[in-house]
Amino acid sequence: MTSWTPDLSGRAGPRYRAIADALAEDVASGRLPPGTRLPTHRDLAYRLGVTVGTITRSYAEAERRGLIGGEVGRGTFVQGQQPPLSHDSLAWHRPPETSAINMTVVTPIQSGAEQAIAQTLMAIAASGSAEQLVNYAPHAGLPAHRAAAAQWLTRQHRVTAGPESVLVTSGAQNAMAVAVASIAQAGDVVLTERLTNYGMRGLAATLQLHLEGVALDEHGMIPDALDSACRRLAPKALYLVPTLQNPTASVMPEARRAEIVAICRRYGVLILEDDVFGFLVRDATPIQAMAPDITLYLGSLSKSVAAGLRVGYVLAPPALVRPIEATIRALQYSSPPLPAEVATRWILDGYADRMAELQRTEAAARQAIARAVLPPSAVCGHPAGLHLWLTLPEPWRRDDFVAEARRRGVVVTSADTFAVGRSNVPHAVRLGLCMPRTREETAQGVRILADALANPAEAALSIV
């Protein structure tokens, strides 16, 4: 444990924030490298002559910034500076070696997409409609694009969507950003699952929102825990992924979805439903279909058709369409109309549906491959997902397993990446099954991981 003592001279503002600022500077300068164990709350409080509560607040602020993390029984450690998170990349992770099997990202198969986009762009050029695609679009998107989006969401995601309620965005991360920015301000509380899409973590930090994690189990967010959080924290909104939850790949039962809706109505909490994976599970009823008046529904083509197209949608209650449109104007004026035109043509000619069916087929095949090799007790999540959640048996710890997997040539994502708060983080990893180029590569990757699970020699090294 380091004897680190922050230099607080000349720092204005609350003492807890000054300590967090000093910690950030020392991490940036290299004085505190990643992995450094920090003093206990009591020890640092004694050195600085402040209360233990002040140190607790300062460590919490540093954790919110992604600088440190704690684990019960081990202490608090420097995590290093983390750039803002994005929906589709792990920006702060070292890029995997060229020969490594990369299973870090949940991405769809792109078979044939290159030829399809080339043909569509030529068709656009020949149609004489290209002029409107190089000019500013309306803030909410061109009418034809909103109409096609409504068809897509109704057909593939089973929501009731009128064109007037759909706004076009640049992917799901952008949809999330404009939705949250429209209903919450700096300092507001937003609830989410205790393990959540890391894009929301980065967004909350950027907008200076207080992100609070709610307990979850194998069926998703626990209603009693949500009720307690609403009662204590008076949140502005609830963000959740009820279908193929990211990262645990659980699917929330319909009865629990109804409980979640009832609790949010009771406390006046808006729901942000991220349903980018909803097309994969055909019998899961979206929360939006149960409570369209309090739900901001977030969708995209990034998981179903093409990740790089960057076309997403917000389906909003009528009262929130104008505020979201104003936010889009403030942040980006409008989304680029050319990708939305490609998406619209694919929706109307059936190509998008064929790609969605391909994802369902490929996800099922790769899930079967993984589940035939990995120990059943370690595999969590619905078998329709593009990803699965792998819980690690004793004596594996998540950081040791990630390092050992990389050493063997497979790159996976630790539970830390998704944790809201650093307490009670499970020893688990997420596997993106369709990130490898072929089924054979996926099979090779899971065989390597299964062998590591069965031979935990490396795990024992950190347990002394």
VOGU-3710 file (C-alpha; in Angstrom, 3 decimals, decimal comma):
1> mtswtpdlsg> 0,000/0,000/0,000  1,412/3,391/-1,019  2,025/6,186/1,469  0,524/8,632/-1,012  -0,513/11,969/0,457  -2,089/14,536/-1,890  -0,796/18,077/-2,142  -3,799/20,279/-1,370  -2,020/23,614/-1,235  -3,717/26,360/-3,242
11> ragpryraia> -6,766/24,260/-4,062  -10,131/25,949/-3,710  -13,528/24,364/-3,356  -14,727/21,455/-1,233  -11,961/19,444/0,389  -13,226/16,102/-0,981  -13,105/17,453/-4,549  -9,612/18,887/-3,998  -8,407/15,443/-2,938  -9,978/13,857/-6,028
21> dalaedvasg> -8,395/16,534/-8,259  -4,980/15,904/-6,706  -5,402/12,189/-7,264  -6,290/12,787/-10,916  -3,177/14,919/-11,422  -0,927/12,334/-9,777  -2,377/9,579/-11,963  -1,892/11,712/-15,080  1,710/12,518/-14,155  2,602/8,898/-13,510
31> rlppgtrlpt> 3,236/9,416/-9,828  0,440/6,908/-9,191  0,658/4,219/-11,891  -2,232/1,825/-12,536  -2,399/-0,917/-9,925  -1,148/1,251/-7,063  -2,956/0,440/-3,833  -4,132/3,609/-2,112  -4,189/4,337/1,635  -7,220/3,269/3,614
41> hrdlayrlgv> -9,885/5,889/4,298  -8,883/6,097/7,956  -5,153/6,327/7,252  -5,499/9,126/4,680  -7,982/11,005/6,875  -5,433/10,965/9,729  -2,624/12,258/7,475  -4,715/15,116/6,107  -6,518/15,986/9,318  -9,980/15,514/7,812
51> tvgtitrsya> -12,888/13,229/8,590  -13,170/9,700/7,258  -16,380/10,840/5,549  -14,415/13,401/3,522  -12,066/10,693/2,268  -15,022/8,457/1,443  -16,540/11,237/-0,681  -13,220/11,959/-2,404  -12,663/8,293/-3,264  -16,244/8,065/-4,537
61> eaerrgligg> -15,651/11,095/-6,770  -12,409/9,584/-8,084  -14,230/6,307/-8,749  -16,941/8,188/-10,641  -14,208/9,621/-12,868  -12,883/6,105/-13,542  -9,569/6,736/-11,753  -9,786/4,149/-8,988  -11,617/0,979/-8,087  -12,111/-0,953/-4,896
71> evgrgtfvqg> -12,804/-4,543/-4,011  -13,952/-5,865/-0,658  -11,036/-7,426/1,203  -8,385/-6,107/-1,178  -8,470/-2,328/-0,929  -8,647/0,580/-3,366  -6,464/0,652/-6,478  -5,563/3,110/-9,221  -7,274/2,170/-12,471  -5,568/4,761/-14,644
81> qqpplshdsl> -7,170/7,466/-16,760  -9,948/6,225/-18,991  -11,020/8,185/-22,046  -14,763/8,635/-22,534  -16,576/5,397/-23,268  -18,399/4,712/-26,520  -21,229/2,377/-27,381  -19,288/0,258/-29,841  -15,652/0,291/-28,690  -13,511/-0,253/-25,641
91> awhrppetsa> -11,356/2,799/-26,251  -9,129/2,490/-23,191  -8,173/-1,152/-23,776  -4,911/-1,944/-25,506  -5,768/-3,038/-29,055  -5,525/-6,817/-29,372  -2,627/-8,350/-31,197  -3,301/-8,967/-34,879  -3,326/-12,736/-34,370  -5,573/-12,610/-31,303
101> inmtvvtpiq> -9,185/-13,764/-31,410  -11,072/-10,602/-30,509  -14,283/-11,217/-28,541  -14,538/-7,791/-26,906  -17,216/-6,162/-29,061  -20,836/-7,188/-29,646  -21,124/-6,730/-33,384  -23,210/-8,321/-36,145  -21,999/-10,472/-39,007  -21,427/-8,374/-42,138
111> sgaeqaiaqt> -21,731/-11,044/-44,831  -22,490/-9,353/-48,165  -22,902/-5,867/-46,707  -19,989/-4,461/-48,726  -21,631/-5,369/-52,045  -25,044/-4,204/-50,840  -23,863/-0,741/-49,885  -21,973/-0,314/-53,158  -25,101/-1,204/-55,135  -27,290/1,063/-53,012
121> lmaiaasgsa> -24,980/4,052/-53,408  -24,998/3,583/-57,171  -28,799/3,393/-57,122  -28,957/6,627/-55,117  -26,655/8,354/-57,586  -28,771/7,185/-60,514  -32,069/8,155/-58,903  -31,512/11,894/-59,009  -32,329/12,190/-55,299  -28,763/12,753/-54,173
131> eqlvnyapha> -29,170/16,540/-53,944  -31,325/16,427/-50,827  -28,806/14,075/-49,209  -25,953/16,586/-49,316  -27,991/19,388/-47,765  -29,094/19,880/-44,182  -31,861/17,503/-43,196  -34,674/18,430/-40,787  -33,553/18,017/-37,185  -35,657/14,890/-36,650
141> glpahraaaa> -34,757/13,421/-40,064  -36,335/13,432/-43,505  -40,013/12,370/-43,516  -39,295/9,306/-45,676  -36,573/8,191/-43,271  -38,846/8,562/-40,250  -41,606/6,629/-42,008  -39,262/3,762/-42,874  -37,965/3,744/-39,305  -41,516/3,425/-37,987
151> qwltrqhrvt> -42,053/0,433/-40,268  -38,822/-1,174/-39,106  -39,476/-0,702/-35,404  -43,007/-2,040/-35,760  -41,942/-5,025/-37,865  -38,727/-6,108/-36,160  -39,130/-4,757/-32,622  -42,895/-5,083/-32,097  -43,547/-1,535/-30,931  -46,303/0,754/-32,152
161> agpesvlvts> -44,433/3,534/-33,922  -45,893/6,400/-35,927  -43,489/8,426/-38,112  -44,296/11,607/-36,167  -42,904/10,024/-32,970  -39,633/8,723/-34,479  -36,470/10,842/-34,604  -33,414/9,774/-36,609  -30,030/9,714/-34,831  -26,462/8,706/-35,591
171> gaqnamavav> -26,606/5,283/-33,973  -27,869/4,075/-30,604  -25,190/5,894/-28,591  -26,315/9,173/-30,135  -29,950/8,219/-29,504  -29,068/7,649/-25,873  -27,235/10,967/-25,667  -30,016/13,120/-27,111  -32,651/11,333/-25,032  -30,785/11,730/-21,745
181> asiaqagdvv> -29,765/15,313/-22,478  -33,410/16,153/-23,170  -34,707/15,011/-19,789  -31,819/15,311/-17,307  -29,415/18,014/-16,171  -26,048/17,951/-14,426  -26,447/16,532/-10,933  -29,645/14,616/-11,685  -29,830/10,967/-10,684  -30,220/8,373/-13,442
191> lterltnygm> -30,712/4,754/-12,426  -29,429/1,785/-14,370  -28,531/-1,829/-13,800  -25,528/-2,347/-11,534  -23,818/-3,855/-14,573  -24,696/-1,777/-17,618  -23,784/-0,776/-21,137  -20,528/1,119/-20,794  -21,809/3,750/-23,213  -24,174/4,958/-20,500
201> rglaatlqlh> -21,315/5,165/-18,016  -19,361/7,434/-20,335  -22,402/9,522/-21,170  -23,263/10,065/-17,511  -19,725/11,211/-16,802  -19,786/13,609/-19,758  -23,131/15,125/-18,756  -22,189/15,111/-15,043  -25,145/12,968/-14,108  -25,187/10,862/-10,966
211> legvaldehg> -25,424/7,291/-12,242  -26,681/4,864/-9,612  -26,606/1,104/-10,135  -29,577/-1,051/-9,140  -29,163/-4,718/-8,208  -29,966/-7,324/-10,834  -30,276/-11,090/-11,001  -30,572/-13,664/-13,761  -33,834/-12,018/-14,882  -32,561/-8,444/-14,985
221> mipdaldsac> -33,209/-5,513/-12,658  -34,784/-6,477/-9,316  -38,057/-4,577/-8,739  -37,661/-4,256/-4,955  -34,193/-2,765/-5,438  -35,594/-0,317/-7,990  -38,401/0,714/-5,633  -35,888/1,358/-2,859  -33,627/3,417/-5,150  -36,569/5,505/-6,397
231> rrlapkalyl> -37,698/6,172/-2,845  -34,210/7,196/-1,655  -32,830/9,053/-4,659  -35,752/10,654/-6,543  -34,230/9,772/-9,949  -35,030/11,658/-13,116  -34,895/8,552/-15,331  -34,257/4,828/-15,481  -32,039/3,440/-18,259  -32,128/-0,294/-18,833
241> vptlqnptas> -31,673/-3,037/-21,428  -34,463/-5,533/-20,696  -33,881/-7,791/-23,713  -30,439/-9,420/-23,905  -29,142/-7,156/-21,185  -25,684/-5,796/-21,803  -23,476/-7,401/-20,487  -25,310/-10,331/-18,804  -27,463/-11,310/-21,837  -30,518/-11,913/-19,631
251> vmpearraei> -34,062/-11,405/-20,902  -36,464/-9,829/-18,427  -39,756/-11,768/-18,052  -42,918/-9,905/-18,999  -44,277/-9,946/-15,445  -41,147/-8,221/-14,180  -41,340/-5,642/-16,954  -44,838/-4,827/-15,750  -43,504/-4,418/-12,190  -40,786/-2,057/-13,435
261> vaicrrygvl> -43,396/0,041/-15,253  -45,623/0,206/-12,166  -42,751/1,385/-9,968  -41,714/4,069/-12,462  -45,286/5,335/-12,684  -45,515/5,432/-8,905  -42,465/7,661/-8,586  -42,822/9,659/-11,811  -39,667/8,240/-13,408  -39,151/8,230/-17,186
271> ileddvfgfl> -37,875/5,001/-18,743  -35,106/4,863/-21,356  -35,415/1,448/-22,965  -32,369/0,396/-24,970  -33,683/-2,330/-27,272  -30,932/-2,695/-29,858  -30,998/-6,475/-29,330  -34,784/-6,777/-29,256  -35,036/-8,149/-32,799  -33,196/-11,299/-31,668
281> vrdatpiqam> -35,870/-12,451/-29,210  -39,177/-12,557/-31,008  -41,405/-13,192/-27,986  -40,093/-10,418/-25,711  -42,585/-7,564/-25,346  -40,812/-4,174/-25,242  -41,515/-1,993/-22,224  -42,499/0,739/-24,682  -45,456/-1,368/-25,771  -46,595/-1,494/-22,131
291> apditlylgs> -45,979/2,147/-21,266  -45,565/4,308/-24,393  -46,384/7,497/-22,480  -43,380/7,264/-20,124  -40,868/5,395/-22,304  -38,164/6,753/-24,569  -37,371/3,824/-26,819  -33,843/3,601/-28,277  -33,125/1,509/-31,346  -30,629/1,226/-34,172
301> lsksvaaglr> -29,448/-0,891/-37,088  -26,023/-1,376/-35,498  -26,702/-4,910/-34,194  -29,244/-6,059/-36,746  -27,876/-4,801/-40,070  -24,531/-2,937/-40,086  -22,605/-1,412/-37,192  -20,803/1,158/-39,336  -23,966/2,575/-40,877  -24,524/4,567/-37,642
311> vgyvlappal> -28,273/4,915/-38,006  -30,363/4,937/-34,851  -33,788/6,028/-33,704  -35,569/7,508/-30,719  -39,250/6,640/-30,405  -40,639/9,268/-28,025  -43,937/10,033/-26,292  -45,676/12,947/-28,068  -44,836/15,407/-25,285  -41,103/14,736/-25,657
321> vrpieatira> -40,730/14,831/-29,449  -40,141/18,602/-29,560  -37,626/18,663/-26,655  -35,620/15,852/-28,257  -35,728/17,580/-31,623  -34,374/20,727/-29,952  -31,559/18,712/-28,364  -30,619/17,192/-31,726  -30,462/20,685/-33,184  -28,252/21,902/-30,335
331> lqysspplpa> -25,862/18,941/-30,463  -25,540/18,180/-34,184  -28,274/20,042/-36,092  -29,361/16,743/-37,690  -28,048/13,292/-38,427  -26,396/12,808/-41,842  -29,143/11,959/-44,345  -27,012/9,743/-46,608  -26,642/6,817/-44,147  -30,323/7,188/-43,255
341> evatrwildg> -31,203/6,993/-46,970  -29,203/3,769/-47,289  -30,995/2,391/-44,224  -34,379/3,439/-45,609  -33,806/1,720/-48,934  -32,669/-1,449/-47,154  -35,759/-1,386/-44,920  -38,093/-0,916/-47,871  -36,519/-3,478/-50,217  -36,229/-6,200/-47,562
351> yadrmaelqr> -32,426/-6,313/-47,312  -32,501/-5,135/-43,681  -34,915/-7,941/-42,784  -32,658/-10,502/-44,442  -29,676/-9,190/-42,486  -31,651/-9,337/-39,233  -32,558/-12,953/-39,965  -28,894/-13,673/-40,685  -27,968/-12,279/-37,261  -30,562/-14,483/-35,572
361> teaaarqaia> -29,267/-17,557/-37,382  -25,612/-16,789/-36,761  -26,131/-15,880/-33,108  -27,950/-19,168/-32,471  -25,218/-21,156/-34,223  -22,405/-19,509/-32,311  -24,246/-19,811/-29,019  -24,564/-23,532/-29,664  -20,845/-23,761/-30,390  -19,953/-21,921/-27,178
371> ravlppsavc> -22,391/-23,817/-24,973  -21,143/-27,179/-26,252  -17,613/-26,342/-25,111  -17,882/-24,069/-22,054  -18,999/-25,490/-18,692  -22,799/-25,064/-18,371  -22,469/-23,744/-14,820  -20,366/-20,816/-16,088  -22,535/-19,751/-19,045  -25,222/-17,136/-18,396
381> ghpaglhlwl> -27,690/-15,408/-20,668  -30,270/-16,161/-23,335  -29,157/-18,455/-26,196  -30,369/-15,989/-28,849  -27,781/-13,343/-28,025  -24,819/-12,044/-29,970  -22,954/-12,226/-26,647  -22,876/-14,314/-23,502  -21,804/-13,783/-19,915  -19,189/-16,132/-18,497
391> tlpepwrrdd> -18,949/-16,416/-14,711  -15,547/-17,514/-13,454  -15,188/-20,419/-11,022  -12,821/-20,283/-8,063  -9,973/-19,547/-7,863  -10,155/-17,322/-10,970  -10,340/-13,559/-10,528  -11,546/-11,514/-13,461  -8,311/-9,538/-13,983  -6,197/-12,707/-13,872
401> fvaearrrgv> -8,492/-14,498/-16,297  -8,522/-11,606/-18,790  -4,716/-11,512/-18,673  -4,411/-15,283/-19,080  -6,893/-15,328/-21,954  -4,909/-12,603/-23,709  -1,687/-14,524/-23,132  -3,330/-17,492/-24,867  -4,530/-15,321/-27,749  -8,140/-14,464/-26,884
411> vvtsadtfav> -9,318/-10,980/-25,880  -12,431/-10,703/-23,695  -14,047/-7,941/-21,632  -13,930/-7,886/-17,839  -16,973/-7,193/-15,659  -15,219/-4,025/-14,418  -15,962/-2,375/-17,753  -19,694/-2,497/-17,066  -19,787/-1,897/-13,316  -21,593/1,130/-11,881
421> grsnvphavr> -19,530/1,506/-8,716  -16,657/-0,765/-7,811  -18,200/-2,784/-4,991  -19,572/-6,297/-5,485  -18,288/-6,588/-9,050  -18,628/-10,252/-10,056  -15,747/-12,292/-11,351  -17,039/-12,636/-14,891  -16,325/-11,659/-18,493  -18,407/-10,880/-21,575
431> lglcmprtre> -17,831/-12,705/-24,856  -18,835/-11,167/-28,183  -19,526/-14,332/-30,153  -19,916/-12,756/-33,592  -16,830/-10,535/-33,436  -14,626/-13,395/-34,759  -14,808/-13,599/-38,536  -15,983/-17,216/-38,738  -17,721/-19,832/-36,639  -14,478/-21,804/-36,649
441> etaqgvrila> -12,653/-18,850/-35,081  -15,372/-18,554/-32,433  -15,024/-22,276/-31,697  -11,262/-21,919/-31,365  -11,674/-18,991/-29,006  -14,125/-20,709/-26,672  -11,992/-23,869/-26,628  -9,049/-21,783/-25,435  -11,214/-20,151/-22,766  -12,623/-23,509/-21,641
451> dalanpaeaa> -9,103/-24,886/-21,271  -8,092/-21,860/-19,204  -11,126/-22,314/-16,949  -10,242/-25,960/-16,399  -6,566/-25,262/-15,686  -6,454/-22,269/-13,336  -2,705/-22,330/-12,666  -2,435/-18,610/-13,408  -5,309/-17,787/-11,067  -3,495/-19,343/-8,135
461> lsiv> -0,559/-16,984/-8,587  -2,519/-13,986/-7,236  -3,871/-15,855/-4,214  -1,188/-16,027/-1,558
//
